[in-house]
Amino acid sequence: MHLPQIRIPATYMRGGTSKGVFFRLQDLPEAAQTPGAARDALLMRVIGSPDPYGKQIDGMGGATSSTSKTVIISRSGRPDHDVDYLFGQVSIDKAFVDWSGNCGNLSAAVGPFAISAGLVEASRVPRDGVAIVRIWQANIGKTIIAHVPMTGGAVQETGDFELDGVTFPAAEVPLEFMDPAADEDGAGGAMFPTGNLVDDLDVPGVGTLKATMINAGIPTIFVEAEAIGYKGTELQDAINSDAKALAMFETIRAHGALRMGLIKHLDEIATRQHTPKVAFVAKPADYVASSGKPVRAGDVDLLVRAMSMGKLHHAMMGTAAVAIGTAAAIAGTLVNQAAGGGEREAVRFGHPSGTLRVGAQASLKDGEWVVTKAIMSRSARVLMEGWVRVPQQG
């Protein structure tokens, strides 16, 4: 007997430089409304994973880390919050959904989706102006404040805000990541889990690297481009076509995760592809972005390239941008040094698709670094809405 497909209300959205399938929790099949195997199996089938061909042809995924994403939104039961936001990063070739971190890019789409889906109290949404949506990021237990433009009682999606890595302009959605230093996954609440701004990280087969390991936005390991044979001006093909380089970055990631207390044994890294991230930094230099647009050394404070799900990211993950902004604000980190040192509350960095500005306010309290918030702007829009269809799990 052949069972018919089930259909689930869903919205396909772009947020920042990512795309994902958004669901209201209440619209999911009952078995998938709680965390577990049924939910993971459903989301993998929606996206088209696991796919040994690496293309996700039989699903909504786009076969990159930026487009293999799912989001579940519900009304929040927490005081002073409007919605709860849960992010699932779906592995492309493995049967695995990583719930260990946030997606900063898709965070920009959460407020607009929540308003349009009727999950925000009507009294909090102006007909014209800016709606303040208070988001509880359930993966990492943090608050995000989204400033969503409204026109004529509807979310405004069109505008002239340009974001490198996104082809067309759209409406600006400023985001505030409140107290973004991660405080879980064994990090003990410290922004710098090793207690140091810079560590010597021993990586077999690579050497001893200077590394800044930080929990802010998303756990991130920063190394110097020069120390691993790069300039910081690289585009995707230079690294993603080099199997030896990809293996090196994964080795750095595993040993950094162990030092950060995110895993207890090196082999555990295979079960957390989404976190931590690895990024390499360099002083400003001229280069040509992937779009063909020239980026001048004078346009940026530093260069950053970041790995996501085993590949060099085409632009910059939003959560990693929070880590960059936070580390740049703290004198002595590798990020701060690449930006020229000193105290700063904002940086503009160069990435493969262009440049991005991010701000952060950090201070030293009782011997521990704390950051009150990180700020950056993204954009978002609905690409398609209706139902996603999935074969029944027999």
C-alpha positions in Angstrom: 0.0 0.0 0.0 1.3 3.4 -1.0 0.6 6.1 1.6 -0.1 9.6 0.3 2.2 12.5 1.2 1.3 14.7 4.2 1.3 18.4 3.8 2.5 20.8 6.4 2.0 24.6 6.4 5.4 26.2 5.9 7.1 29.3 4.7 10.4 29.4 2.7 12.3 32.6 3.8 15.5 34.3 3.2 17.1 35.8 6.3 20.4 37.6 5.8 22.6 35.4 3.5 20.8 32.2 4.4 17.5 30.5 3.4 15.4 28.1 5.4 12.0 26.5 5.8 10.0 28.1 8.7 7.2 26.3 10.6 4.8 27.3 13.4 5.3 24.6 16.1 1.5 24.1 16.2 1.4 23.2 12.5 3.9 20.3 12.8 2.6 16.7 13.0 2.0 15.8 16.7 5.0 13.5 16.9 7.3 16.3 15.6 6.0 18.9 18.1 8.5 17.7 20.7 12.2 17.2 20.3 13.4 13.8 19.2 13.8 11.3 16.4 10.4 12.0 14.8 11.1 15.7 14.5 14.6 15.2 13.1 13.4 12.6 10.6 10.6 15.0 9.4 13.0 18.0 9.0 15.6 15.9 7.2 12.9 14.7 4.7 11.7 18.3 4.2 15.2 19.4 3.3 16.1 16.3 1.3 18.8 14.7 3.6 20.7 12.6 4.0 21.8 12.8 0.4 24.9 10.8 -0.7 24.8 12.8 -3.9 25.2 16.0 -1.9 22.6 17.9 -3.9 19.3 17.7 -1.9 17.4 17.4 -5.1 14.5 15.6 -3.4 13.9 18.4 -0.8 13.9 22.1 -0.1 17.6 22.3 0.8 20.1 24.1 -1.5 23.0 21.8 -0.8 25.1 24.4 1.1 25.3 25.1 4.8 23.5 28.4 4.2 20.5 26.7 2.6 20.1 23.5 4.6 18.2 25.1 7.5 14.9 24.7 9.4 13.2 27.0 11.9 10.4 26.3 14.4 8.6 29.3 15.9 6.0 29.3 18.7 4.5 31.8 21.1 6.7 32.3 24.1 5.6 31.5 27.6 8.6 33.5 29.0 8.0 36.9 30.5 9.0 39.8 28.3 9.3 37.7 25.2 7.0 37.3 22.2 8.2 34.1 20.5 10.5 31.2 21.0 12.8 30.4 18.1 14.4 27.0 17.5 16.9 26.5 14.7 17.9 23.1 13.2 20.9 22.9 10.9 20.4 19.9 8.7 23.4 17.9 7.6 23.5 17.5 3.8 25.0 14.0 3.5 24.4 12.5 7.0 21.3 11.6 8.9 21.7 14.4 11.4 20.1 17.6 12.6 22.4 19.9 14.7 20.5 21.8 17.4 23.6 23.1 19.2 23.6 26.7 18.0 21.7 29.6 16.5 21.6 31.0 12.9 22.2 34.7 13.1 21.2 35.3 9.5 17.8 33.6 9.8 17.3 35.5 13.1 16.4 38.4 10.8 13.5 36.5 9.4 12.1 35.3 12.8 10.4 38.6 13.6 8.8 39.1 10.2 7.6 35.5 10.1 6.2 35.7 13.7 4.2 38.8 12.9 2.8 37.5 9.7 2.0 34.1 11.3 0.0 35.8 14.1 2.3 34.8 16.8 2.9 38.3 18.1 0.2 40.1 20.1 -1.6 42.5 17.8 -1.2 45.3 20.4 2.6 45.1 20.0 2.5 45.6 16.3 2.0 49.1 14.9 0.2 49.6 11.6 3.1 51.8 10.4 6.5 52.2 12.0 8.7 49.6 13.7 7.5 46.5 15.6 9.9 45.4 18.4 9.8 41.6 18.5 11.4 40.0 21.5 12.8 36.6 20.5 13.9 33.8 22.9 16.6 31.9 21.0 15.8 28.4 22.4 19.0 26.6 21.2 21.3 28.8 23.2 19.0 30.4 25.8 19.5 34.0 24.6 17.4 37.1 23.8 17.4 38.7 20.4 15.5 42.0 19.7 14.4 42.4 16.1 13.3 45.8 14.8 10.8 44.9 12.0 9.5 47.7 9.7 5.7 47.8 9.2 3.8 49.6 6.4 0.0 49.5 6.1 -0.4 46.8 8.7 2.0 44.4 7.0 5.6 43.6 7.4 7.6 45.7 5.0 10.0 43.5 3.0 11.1 45.8 0.2 13.5 48.6 0.6 17.0 50.0 -0.3 19.1 48.2 2.3 22.0 46.4 0.6 23.7 43.4 2.2 26.8 42.0 0.6 26.1 38.3 -0.3 22.5 39.1 -1.2 21.8 40.1 -4.8 18.9 42.5 -4.4 18.1 45.3 -1.8 15.4 44.8 0.8 14.1 46.4 4.0 16.5 46.7 6.8 15.9 44.6 10.0 18.3 45.8 12.8 19.0 43.0 15.3 20.3 43.2 18.9 21.8 40.1 20.3 21.5 40.6 24.0 24.2 39.2 26.4 25.5 37.1 23.5 28.3 35.3 25.3 27.3 31.6 25.3 26.8 30.1 28.8 26.2 26.5 28.1 27.8 23.4 26.5 30.3 23.2 29.3 31.7 26.7 28.7 31.0 27.5 32.4 29.5 30.9 31.5 32.8 32.3 30.5 33.2 34.3 27.3 36.7 32.9 27.1 36.4 29.3 28.3 40.1 28.8 28.6 40.5 32.0 30.6 42.8 33.5 28.0 42.3 36.0 25.2 44.9 34.1 23.2 46.0 30.5 23.6 48.6 28.2 22.1 46.5 25.5 20.4 48.4 22.3 19.5 47.0 20.8 16.4 48.6 17.5 15.2 49.8 17.7 11.7 49.4 21.5 11.6 51.5 22.8 14.5 51.0 25.1 17.5 48.7 27.9 16.5 47.8 31.2 18.3 44.1 31.0 18.8 41.3 33.2 20.3 38.5 30.9 21.5 35.4 32.8 22.3 31.8 32.0 23.3 29.8 34.9 21.8 27.0 34.6 19.3 28.3 31.1 18.6 31.4 29.3 19.9 34.2 30.3 17.5 37.9 29.5 17.2 39.9 32.4 15.6 43.4 31.8 14.1 45.7 33.9 12.1 45.5 33.5 8.3 49.3 33.7 7.9 49.9 30.9 10.4 47.9 28.4 8.2 49.3 29.6 4.8 46.5 32.1 3.8 46.2 35.8 3.2 42.6 36.4 4.4 41.5 37.4 0.9 40.5 33.9 -0.3 37.2 33.1 -1.9 35.3 29.8 -1.6 37.0 27.9 -4.5 40.5 28.4 -3.1 39.6 26.4 0.0 36.5 24.3 -0.8 38.2 22.6 -3.7 41.2 21.6 -1.5 40.4 18.4 0.4 43.7 18.7 2.4 42.7 22.3 3.6 39.2 21.2 4.6 40.7 18.3 6.6 43.1 20.7 8.3 40.2 23.1 9.3 38.2 20.1 10.7 41.3 19.1 12.8 41.7 22.6 14.1 37.9 22.7 15.0 38.1 19.4 16.8 41.1 20.3 19.0 39.7 23.8 19.6 36.3 22.3 20.7 38.1 20.0 23.1 40.0 23.0 24.6 36.8 25.0 24.9 35.1 22.2 26.8 32.5 21.7 24.1 33.4 18.0 23.7 35.1 15.5 26.0 36.6 13.4 23.3 37.8 14.2 19.8 35.5 11.7 18.1 32.5 13.6 19.4 33.1 16.4 16.9 31.4 14.4 14.3 28.1 14.8 16.1 28.3 18.6 16.2 28.9 20.0 12.8 27.3 23.4 13.4 29.5 24.4 16.4 32.1 25.5 17.1 33.1 27.6 14.0 36.6 28.1 12.8 37.6 31.5 11.3 40.9 33.0 10.2 41.8 36.7 10.4 44.2 39.1 8.7 45.0 42.7 8.5 43.2 44.7 5.7 44.2 44.1 2.1 42.7 44.8 -1.3 40.8 41.9 -3.0 37.9 41.3 -5.4 34.7 39.9 -3.8 32.9 36.9 -5.3 30.5 39.3 -7.1 33.4 41.0 -8.9 33.2 44.1 -6.6 36.6 45.4 -5.4 37.1 45.7 -1.7 39.8 48.1 -0.7 42.0 47.8 2.3 40.9 51.2 3.4 37.2 50.1 3.4 37.7 47.6 6.2 39.2 47.2 9.6 40.2 43.6 9.1 39.6 40.5 6.9 37.8 37.4 8.2 37.0 34.1 6.5 34.9 31.5 8.3 34.2 27.8 7.9 30.6 26.5 8.2 29.6 22.8 8.1 33.0 21.9 6.7 33.2 24.5 3.9 34.3 28.1 3.6 31.2 30.2 4.0 30.2 32.4 1.0 29.8 35.5 3.2 29.6 35.5 7.0 27.3 33.7 9.4 25.4 36.1 11.5 26.4 34.4 14.8 30.1 34.4 13.8 29.7 38.2 13.0 28.6 38.6 16.6 31.7 36.7 17.7 33.9 38.9 15.5 32.3 42.1 16.8 32.7 41.0 20.4 36.3 39.8 20.0 37.2 43.0 18.1 35.9 45.1 21.1 38.4 43.4 23.5 42.0 44.5 23.3 44.4 41.7 22.9 42.4 39.1 21.0 43.6 38.0 17.6 40.6 39.7 16.0 41.3 43.0 17.8 45.0 42.8 16.8 44.1 42.2 13.2 41.9 45.3 13.3 44.8 47.4 14.6 44.3 47.0 18.4 42.9 49.4 20.9 39.3 49.8 22.1 36.5 49.9 19.6 32.7 49.4 19.7 32.3 48.5 16.0 34.3 47.0 13.1 33.7 46.6 9.4 35.3 43.4 8.2 35.9 42.0 4.7 34.4 38.5 3.8 34.2 36.6 0.5 31.1 38.5 -0.6 32.0 42.0 0.5 32.0 43.8 3.8 29.8 43.8 7.0 29.7 46.1 9.9 29.0 44.8 13.4 29.0 46.6 16.8 29.5 45.2 20.3 29.8 46.7 23.8 32.2 44.8 26.0 33.6 45.5 29.4 35.6 43.8 32.2 33.7 43.0 35.3 35.2 41.2 38.3 38.0 40.0 36.1 35.6 38.5 33.5 34.8 39.9 30.1 31.1 40.5 29.5 29.3 41.9 26.5 25.9 43.5 26.9 24.8 43.3 23.3 26.0 43.0 19.7 24.2 44.9 17.0 24.0 44.4 13.2 21.5 44.9 10.4 20.2 42.2 8.1 17.2 41.9 5.8 14.6 39.2 5.2 11.7 38.3 3.0 9.3 35.6 2.2 10.2 33.6 -0.9 7.3 31.2 -0.9 4.5 30.2 1.4 1.9 27.4 1.5 2.5 23.8 2.3 5.6 21.6 2.2 4.8 18.0 1.2 6.6 15.0 2.8 6.1 11.3 2.3 4.6 9.6 5.4 7.1 7.7 7.5 5.4 4.3 7.0 
